[in-house]
């Protein structure tokens, strides 16, 4: 997995405010929808399986939108010599 160190000030304040507001809206919407529905054992187990699968797939490197991921480039850097 690629580890990226971003310097202070890498993102503008407008960028950060926009994404914080978007995250707050999405989390609030999800919580409001979840409160209205009953949580069954089946729904809970499906949610757990999807979450586990996403954590298993997340660290896998591969091409993305016809460009290589930073992680792939880092591992092949020495091979190109």
N, C-alpha and C positions, 0 to 999 in steps of 0.2 A: 504494500500500500504506500502511496506517495505521502510524504509529510511535507507540508508547505508552511514555511514561516513567513508570515506577512508582516511587514514593518508597520509601525504606528502611522496612522493616516493613510493607509492603503485604500480605504473606502471613504467616499465622501459622506458627509452627515446626511444629505438628502437620500442617498442610497440606503443607509442604515435605518433612517426613520421610515422609509417606504416599506422595507422588509419586516421591520418590527411591527408596524401597523398591520400588514398583511398576515403575519403570523398570529397576531392577537385576534384578528377577525376569524381566521380559520379555526383556531383553537376554541374560541367562543362558540362558533357555529357547531363544531363537533360536540362540544359539551352540552349544548342545548338540545341537539338531536338525540344524543345518548340518554339524556334525562327523560325524554318523552317515551322511549322504547324500553320494553322489558328485556333484560339480559338473560337469555336461556343458556343452558349448558352447551348446547350445540353451537350457538353463536360465539360463546366464549372459547370453545375449543378450536373453531375455525380461525378466530382472530389470533390465537396463540400459534397455530401452525403457519399462518401467513407471516406473522412477525418473525418466527424462527427461520423461515425460508428467506426472508429479506435480509436477515443478519448473515445467513450463509452465503448469499449471492453477492452482497455488497463488496467484500474485499477482492472479488475476482476482477482481474484486469482484462481489458480487451479494447478493440477499436470502438470509437464512439463518434457518430456523425461524420464518418469518413476521415477522422483525425485520430491519431493515437492518443491514449491517455498519458498523462505525465508519468505515471507509474511504469507503463510499458517502455517509454523512452528512457527512463532512468536505468532499467535493467538491461537494455540493449545498447547503451552508450559505449561500453567497452568492447562490444562485439564488432562494431563497425570499423575498427581500426585496421 
